């Protein structure tokens, strides 16, 4: 329940007749109650009001009951419009790029946390209803919103915000009746390129376990084929690294390799990124047609990461490209032949998604001609020491640390953790350890992992000196002897020490009566 100085009500009527909403408004006007927000549907009226005192509310209810067709009224947590606002915000916050929804004049209606916090260095609430020109100073933007009744389009324009280069896209959108209502603004880091020309290969995949070597051997065979490859594996196992290595070992190595994450881009943008669009297919897009990734990647390889997140209508369009080897831009009529090696990846069980009608069966079989399954890190722990050494060398150079080794107990801690985030998580843990280490060695205390997911025992939480270790052993010996003795004197005899010495050790190690249950 929202405990604020407002209340929200839902009025239900038994009939839908003219002027019934006006009669409810008249009651509120009679009692001088302001209406902060309202939604009206057939048989249902939602209202957001200032908090009304109980005595006044009883009078309002009596007047409501006199209205023909009134059935009931109840207090609710949120009206439908507010629910939609929350849902939109949650969806936008899932996207790891800057997204904002603007009205026709350029005021920000919604924004995700990424654009508010990471790009504009503020909060979502602070930028709501603020004009976008307050944060992006660009002539093209000024022109767009100066003539706000005529929708415009900006595609892949590089802009500078706080000395950081971003790629800006602005796409107008409208209602179901094609009435222009506002813009979707999209910002992504201009340094994050989709097209890779660096020749990363299988020799760059770090590890010595048999399971990893077997997967690499299998992938090297696949590199000689042109058939689609589906790479399965948990997040952080290195699926894209395998895809890029397959491409660079293939006959297509000198052509583009393009990677796109289907989960990171909104549906509207994903379709235009993949297929491109013709002039005039969007509001005011004359002269601004664009090639899609399928055309840009001609002769090379396309890697579709998180393909399980692709919406059904795009799955259907992708299947046609795979089968026909032709692509048609949005708004276009012409089919363009494409020569592309398709690779895809998912951390979801696509076979189960097919059974649940969440993924097209025909597309699943088409992308799954060749299949690789990368084992999680917990199933190839022989690779952990090699990976740790590799990451340490990189991070020591980055942070300028004088670290020469990792202690056995610290390594044991890493080997005993089950790594739900796989290699990506290991890389982060090692970097954190290097950054916080105050010694020439990484010690167990420097290894900080997610304890909620950890299988580690308490003894890994700190590294003991020889003196600490001997004292720990002595305390356990005394405690175990006390538990098996009738008295402290009897325990002293068993340990072949004096009664006074044992009493002093009990005090030194803070051994409590409840630990050994002895009554004396």
C-alpha positions in Angstrom: 0.0 0.0 0.0 1.3 3.5 -0.9 1.3 5.5 2.3 1.2 9.0 0.9 -1.0 12.1 1.2 -3.1 10.9 -1.7 -5.7 8.1 -2.2 -6.8 6.2 -5.3 -10.2 4.9 -5.9 -11.9 2.6 -8.4 -15.6 3.3 -9.1 -17.6 0.5 -10.6 -21.0 1.2 -12.3 -23.6 -1.3 -13.4 -24.5 0.7 -16.5 -22.6 2.8 -19.1 -24.8 5.9 -19.7 -24.1 9.4 -20.9 -23.0 12.0 -18.3 -22.5 9.4 -15.5 -18.8 10.5 -15.1 -19.9 14.1 -14.9 -22.2 13.3 -12.0 -19.4 11.7 -10.0 -17.2 14.7 -10.7 -20.0 17.0 -9.5 -20.1 15.2 -6.2 -16.4 15.8 -5.7 -16.8 19.5 -6.8 -19.6 19.9 -4.3 -17.2 18.8 -1.5 -14.3 20.8 -2.8 -12.2 17.7 -3.5 -9.5 18.2 -6.2 -8.9 15.5 -8.8 -5.2 14.8 -9.4 -5.6 12.1 -12.1 -8.5 10.2 -13.7 -9.0 7.4 -16.2 -12.4 6.5 -17.6 -13.5 3.3 -19.1 -16.9 1.7 -19.7 -18.3 0.7 -16.2 -15.0 1.7 -14.4 -13.7 5.1 -13.3 -10.2 5.5 -11.7 -9.4 8.6 -9.7 -6.4 9.9 -7.8 -7.4 12.3 -5.0 -5.9 14.2 -2.1 -6.3 12.2 1.1 -9.9 12.8 2.3 -10.9 12.8 6.0 -13.1 9.9 7.0 -16.1 12.0 8.0 -16.0 13.9 4.6 -15.5 10.6 2.7 -18.7 9.2 4.3 -20.6 12.2 2.9 -19.1 11.6 -0.5 -20.1 7.9 -0.5 -23.6 8.8 0.4 -23.8 11.2 -2.5 -22.2 8.5 -4.8 -25.0 6.0 -3.8 -27.6 8.4 -5.1 -26.2 8.3 -8.6 -28.1 6.0 -11.0 -25.9 3.0 -12.0 -23.4 3.4 -9.1 -22.4 -0.1 -7.9 -19.3 0.2 -5.6 -16.2 2.1 -4.8 -12.9 0.7 -3.5 -9.5 2.1 -2.6 -6.6 0.8 -4.7 -2.8 1.0 -4.6 -2.3 2.4 -8.2 -4.6 3.4 -11.0 -4.0 1.8 -14.4 -2.0 4.7 -15.9 0.4 4.6 -13.0 0.8 0.8 -13.4 1.7 1.3 -17.1 4.3 4.0 -16.1 5.9 1.5 -13.7 5.9 -1.3 -16.3 7.5 1.0 -19.0 10.2 2.1 -16.5 11.0 -1.5 -15.6 11.3 -2.5 -19.2 13.5 0.5 -20.0 15.8 -0.2 -17.1 16.6 -3.7 -18.4 18.3 -2.2 -21.5 22.0 -1.6 -21.0 22.1 1.5 -23.2 20.6 5.0 -22.9 16.9 5.1 -23.7 14.5 8.0 -23.3 10.9 8.6 -24.5 10.3 12.2 -25.5 7.1 14.1 -26.3 6.8 16.0 -29.6 8.3 19.2 -28.0 11.4 17.3 -26.7 10.5 17.0 -23.1 11.5 13.7 -21.4 8.5 11.6 -20.4 10.4 8.4 -19.5 14.0 7.5 -19.2 16.0 4.4 -18.1 18.5 4.5 -15.3 21.4 4.1 -17.8 20.8 7.4 -19.5 19.9 9.2 -16.3 22.7 8.0 -14.1 25.5 6.9 -16.4 25.2 9.4 -19.2 23.5 12.5 -17.7 24.9 11.9 -14.2 21.6 12.6 -12.4 18.4 10.6 -11.5 15.3 9.6 -13.5 13.0 11.8 -11.4 15.3 14.8 -11.9 15.1 14.7 -15.7 11.4 13.9 -16.1 9.6 16.7 -17.9 13.0 18.4 -18.6 13.8 19.3 -22.2 16.4 17.1 -23.8 18.4 20.1 -24.9 19.3 20.6 -21.3 21.5 17.5 -21.6 22.3 17.3 -25.3 23.5 20.5 -27.1 23.1 19.7 -30.8 21.9 21.8 -33.7 19.9 18.9 -35.2 18.0 18.4 -32.0 17.3 22.1 -31.8 15.9 22.0 -35.3 13.7 18.9 -34.6 12.0 20.5 -31.7 11.7 24.0 -33.0 9.2 22.6 -35.5 7.7 20.1 -33.2 4.6 19.3 -35.4 6.8 17.8 -38.1 8.5 14.5 -37.1 12.1 14.1 -38.0 14.6 11.2 -37.9 18.3 11.0 -36.7 20.3 7.9 -37.5 23.7 7.0 -36.1 24.9 10.5 -35.4 28.0 10.8 -33.2 27.7 13.3 -30.4 29.9 14.3 -27.5 28.5 14.3 -24.0 31.0 15.1 -21.2 34.0 14.2 -23.4 32.4 10.8 -24.2 31.4 9.9 -27.7 27.9 8.4 -28.2 25.9 7.3 -31.2 22.6 9.0 -31.2 19.4 7.7 -32.8 16.0 9.4 -32.7 13.0 7.6 -34.1 9.5 9.2 -34.1 6.5 7.0 -33.2 2.8 7.4 -33.3 -0.5 5.9 -32.3 -2.3 3.0 -34.0 -3.9 5.6 -36.3 -0.4 7.0 -37.2 -0.8 10.2 -35.3 2.6 11.5 -34.4 3.0 11.5 -30.6 6.7 11.6 -29.7 10.2 10.2 -30.1 12.3 7.3 -28.8 15.9 8.5 -28.2 18.7 6.0 -28.1 22.3 6.6 -27.0 25.0 4.0 -27.1 28.7 4.2 -26.4 30.3 5.0 -29.8 33.4 2.9 -28.8 31.3 -0.3 -28.6 31.6 -1.5 -32.2 29.6 -4.4 -33.5 32.0 -5.1 -36.4 35.2 -6.8 -35.2 38.3 -6.9 -37.4 40.8 -8.0 -34.7 41.8 -11.6 -35.2 41.0 -13.2 -31.9 41.4 -17.0 -32.3 41.2 -20.2 -30.4 44.7 -19.6 -29.1 43.2 -16.7 -27.1 40.8 -19.0 -25.2 42.6 -19.7 -21.9 42.4 -23.1 -20.2 44.0 -26.5 -20.1 41.1 -28.8 -19.0 40.2 -31.7 -21.3 36.6 -30.6 -21.5 37.7 -27.2 -22.9 40.2 -28.7 -25.3 37.4 -31.0 -26.7 35.1 -28.1 -27.3 37.8 -26.1 -29.0 38.6 -29.1 -31.3 34.9 -29.4 -32.2 34.7 -25.7 -32.9 37.8 -25.8 -35.2 36.0 -28.4 -37.3 32.9 -26.2 -37.4 35.0 -23.3 -38.7 35.5 -25.2 -42.0 31.7 -25.3 -42.6 29.2 -22.6 -43.6 26.3 -24.2 -41.6 24.6 -22.3 -38.8 26.1 -22.9 -35.3 24.2 -22.7 -32.0 26.4 -22.0 -29.0 24.9 -23.0 -25.7 26.2 -22.1 -22.3 25.6 -20.1 -19.1 26.2 -16.4 -19.0 29.9 -15.6 -18.7 31.3 -18.8 -20.3 32.7 -17.0 -23.4 30.1 -17.8 -26.1 31.0 -14.8 -28.2 34.7 -15.6 -28.0 34.0 -19.0 -29.6 31.9 -17.4 -32.3 34.6 -14.9 -33.2 37.3 -17.6 -33.2 35.1 -19.8 -35.5 34.8 -16.8 -37.9 38.5 -16.0 -37.9 39.5 -19.6 -38.6 37.0 -19.8 -41.5 37.3 -18.8 -45.1 35.3 -15.6 -44.2 38.0 -14.3 -41.9 38.6 -11.2 -44.1 34.9 -10.3 -44.2 32.8 -8.6 -41.4 32.0 -10.3 -38.1 29.0 -8.6 -36.6 27.7 -9.3 -33.1 24.3 -8.1 -31.8 22.7 -8.9 -28.5 19.0 -9.5 -29.1 18.2 -8.9 -25.4 19.9 -5.5 -25.2 18.0 -3.6 -27.9 14.2 -2.7 -28.0 12.1 -4.6 -30.4 11.5 -1.6 -32.8 15.2 -0.9 -33.0 16.2 -4.5 -33.3 14.1 -5.0 -36.4 15.6 -1.9 -38.1 19.1 -2.9 -37.0 18.8 -6.3 -38.5 16.8 -5.6 -41.7 17.4 -1.9 -42.3 14.7 0.3 -43.9 13.8 2.2 -47.0 13.3 5.9 -47.5 10.0 7.0 -46.2 9.2 3.9 -44.1 9.2 6.0 -41.0 7.9 9.5 -40.2 9.9 12.1 -42.2 12.6 9.6 -43.1 13.0 10.8 -46.7 16.5 10.4 -48.0 17.5 8.5 -44.8 17.2 4.8 -45.8 19.6 2.5 -44.0 21.2 -0.9 -44.6 20.6 -3.5 -42.0 23.2 -5.8 -40.4 22.3 -8.6 -42.8 23.4 -6.4 -45.7 26.4 -4.8 -43.9 27.7 -8.3 -43.1 27.6 -9.5 -46.7 30.1 -12.3 -47.1 30.9 -12.5 -43.4 29.4 -13.9 -40.2 26.5 -12.7 -38.0 26.4 -13.6 -34.3 23.0 -13.3 -32.7 23.5 -13.4 -28.9 20.6 -14.2 -26.6 18.5 -15.3 -29.6 15.9 -16.7 -27.2 14.9 -13.1 -26.4 13.9 -12.4 -30.0 10.2 -11.6 -30.3 8.1 -14.1 -32.3 7.4 -11.9 -35.4 11.2 -11.3 -35.8 11.8 -15.1 -35.4 9.6 -15.6 -38.4 11.4 -12.9 -40.5 14.8 -14.4 -39.5 13.7 -17.9 -40.6 12.9 -16.5 -44.0 16.4 -15.0 -44.3 17.9 -18.3 -43.3 15.8 -20.3 -45.8 15.7 -17.9 -48.7 19.1 -16.2 -48.2 17.4 -13.0 -49.1 16.5 -9.9 -47.0 13.9 -7.2 -47.5 14.2 -3.8 -45.8 11.4 -2.5 -43.7 9.1 -0.6 -46.0 10.8 -2.0 -49.1 9.7 -4.3 -51.9 13.0 -5.4 -53.2 14.7 -8.6 -52.1 18.4 -8.5 -51.7 20.5 -11.7 -51.8 22.8 -12.2 -48.8 25.7 -14.5 -48.2 26.1 -14.8 -44.4 27.3 -17.4 -42.0 24.8 -17.4 -39.1 25.9 -18.1 -35.5 23.7 -17.7 -32.5 23.9 -18.2 -28.7 21.6 -18.6 -25.8 21.9 -19.2 -22.1 18.3 -20.5 -22.1 17.1 -24.0 -22.9 15.7 -23.4 -26.4 14.4 -26.9 -26.7 12.2 -26.3 -23.6 11.1 -23.0 -25.0 10.0 -24.7 -28.2 7.9 -27.2 -26.1 6.3 -24.2 -24.3 5.6 -22.4 -27.6 8.0 -19.6 -26.7 10.4 -20.2 -29.6 9.7 -21.4 -33.1 10.4 -25.0 -33.7 11.4 -24.5 -37.4 13.8 -21.7 -36.5 15.3 -23.8 -33.7 16.1 -26.7 -36.1 17.4 -24.2 -38.7 19.9 -22.5 -36.3 20.9 -25.8 -34.5 22.5 -27.7 -37.4 25.8 -27.5 -35.6 25.9 -27.2 -31.9 28.5 -26.3 -29.2 27.9 -26.5 -25.5 30.4 -24.7 -23.4 30.8 -26.2 -19.9 30.4 -23.9 -16.9 33.6 -23.0 -15.0 32.5 -25.2 -12.0 32.8 -28.2 -14.3 36.3 -27.4 -15.4 38.1 -26.1 -12.3 41.4 -27.2 -13.7 41.3 -24.0 -15.7 40.9 -21.7 -12.7 44.6 -21.4 -11.8 45.5 -20.7 -15.5 42.8 -18.1 -15.8 43.7 -16.5 -12.5 47.3 -16.1 -13.6 46.2 -14.6 -16.9 43.8 -12.1 -15.3 46.3 -11.2 -12.6 49.0 -10.2 -15.1 46.6 -7.9 -16.9 45.3 -6.3 -13.7 48.6 -5.9 -12.0 49.8 -3.9 -15.0 46.5 -1.9 -15.1 46.7 -1.0 -11.3 50.4 -0.6 -11.1 50.7 -3.1 -8.2 53.8 -4.9 -7.0 52.0 -8.3 -6.6 54.0 -11.4 -7.4 51.8 -14.3 -6.3 48.6 -15.6 -4.9 48.7 -17.6 -1.7 47.6 -21.3 -1.6 44.7 -20.5 0.7 43.4 -17.7 -1.6 43.6 -20.2 -4.5 41.8 -22.8 -2.5 39.1 -20.3 -1.8 38.7 -19.7 -5.6 38.7 -23.4 -6.3 36.0 -24.1 -3.7 33.5 -21.5 -5.0 30.9 -22.7 -7.6 31.1 -19.6 -9.9 27.5 -18.9 -11.0 28.8 -16.1 -13.2 31.5 -18.2 -14.7 34.6 -16.7 -16.3 33.2 -13.2 -16.3 32.6 -13.4 -12.5 36.1 -14.9 -12.0 37.7 -12.0 -14.0 35.8 -9.5 -11.8 36.8 -11.2 -8.5 40.5 -11.3 -9.5 40.4 -7.6 -10.6 38.8 -6.6 -7.3 41.5 -8.6 -5.4 44.3 -6.9 -7.2 42.8 -3.5 -6.7 42.3 -3.9 -2.9 45.4 -6.0 -2.1 47.9 -4.2 0.2 50.6 -6.9 0.0 52.9 -8.4 -2.6 50.6 -11.5 -2.5 46.8 -11.8 -3.1 45.6 -13.4 0.2 42.3 -15.1 1.0 40.9 -11.9 2.6 41.3 -10.2 -0.8 39.0 -12.8 -2.5 35.5 -11.4 -2.2 32.7 -13.4 -3.7 29.0 -13.5 -3.5 28.5 -15.3 -0.2 24.8 -16.0 -0.9 25.9 -18.3 -3.7 29.2 -19.5 -2.1 29.9 -23.0 -0.9 32.9 -21.8 1.1 33.4 -22.6 4.8 34.4 -20.0 7.5 38.1 -21.1 7.5 38.6 -19.5 4.1 37.5 -16.1 5.4 40.9 -15.1 6.8 44.4 -16.3 6.4 46.2 -17.3 9.7 49.8 -16.9 10.7 51.7 -19.8 12.2 51.1 -18.5 15.7 47.3 -18.0 15.0 47.2 -21.5 13.5 48.8 -23.1 16.6 46.6 -21.2 19.0 43.5 -22.3 17.0 44.6 -26.0 17.2 45.3 -25.6 21.0 41.9 -24.2 21.6 40.2 -27.0 19.8 42.2 -29.6 21.7 41.3 -28.0 25.0 37.6 -27.8 24.0 37.4 -31.4 22.9 39.1 -32.6 26.1 36.7 -30.6 28.3 33.7 -32.1 26.5 35.0 -35.6 27.4 35.9 -34.9 31.0 33.9 -34.7 34.2 35.6 -31.6 35.5 38.3 -29.0 34.6 40.7 -30.8 36.9 40.1 -34.1 35.1 40.7 -32.3 31.8 43.9 -30.9 33.1 45.1 -34.4 34.1 44.2 -35.7 30.6 46.2 -32.9 29.1 49.1 -33.3 31.5 49.0 -29.7 32.6 48.3 -28.0 35.9 44.8 -26.9 36.8 45.9 -23.2 36.9 47.4 -23.4 33.4 44.3 -24.9 32.0 42.1 -22.2 33.7 44.4 -19.5 32.1 44.1 -21.1 28.7 40.3 -21.3 29.0 40.3 -17.5 29.8 42.8 -16.7 27.0 40.7 -18.5 24.3 37.4 -17.3 25.7 36.0 -20.8 25.9 32.5 -20.5 27.3 30.7 -22.9 29.6 28.0 -23.5 27.0 30.5 -24.7 24.5 31.4 -27.8 26.6 28.3 -28.1 28.9 30.3 -28.9 32.0 28.7 -28.2 35.4 31.0 -27.3 38.3 
